[in-house]
């Protein structure tokens, strides 16, 4: 078999994966899709997180943060560099991501400049919703970048 596609896991996936069971139907579904995909990810993907992602998941309740960090042990870790910061600033300046969501822009930039094939996320508002996904991928191509495919764990299960 050839090389596995590279996938960047954004922190919303880790949060759904490790959160306590919810009573909300949509949240329960996202938690279950996250668990199913996470359990099978190694069969298909080379998974990475970033130093930014690790910082984000280490915040909040100590026990919850500990669960989040534990599932990320052994993952490749992308480091924030000048190219990613410059692209994130460009995405914010061009209105692709709201200025209040600089971390989201940096997640996209890190995955893009690191040449990830996919970004796994549950962030519909800024990343994987149909509108944001189309705008981001079109804009990244216009800027000359190979664009990672933005997808939810549910969508990624379909490619396993």
Phi, psi and omega in degrees: 000144180287190179294144177284143174300144180269132181231133177263125180260118179278155191297336179298327179293316179297320179297313178295323182299321188254357183290155173296154180305137181256164174261346180283128185302312182297320179294317178301316180297316179295322177298315182293316177299321179297315180296315180299312181296314182301320180294337183245359187302321184296337179292332190239327191239152166263111190261136177231152169236185179229168174300324176299312179300317179296322176297316182296315184283348179274355180274162174090204181308131185300317181292317179295317179298321179297318177298316181297314181295323182298320182289344181267355179301135178089351178284149171298146182236119178277139179260143176292129178228177184301316181299317180294319179297318179296317179293320178300316178300321180294317179298321178291314181297325181276001177076017179285331177227137178303143182302336179284352185242051183301326179296321178298318178298321180290324175301311180299314182296317179298313180296321182291309183289339176270003176060043174288148178277328182223158166235122177266128182202156169249012182276089181288328185297320186238347187234300190256001172294152183306316180294305179301319180300312180298312181299315181297312184293322177294317182293317178299320178295318179299326179280357177091015180261145167289124188263132176288149177281124179273127185208154174273160173304326177300313178296322181291332175298329182290341180264353180288000000 
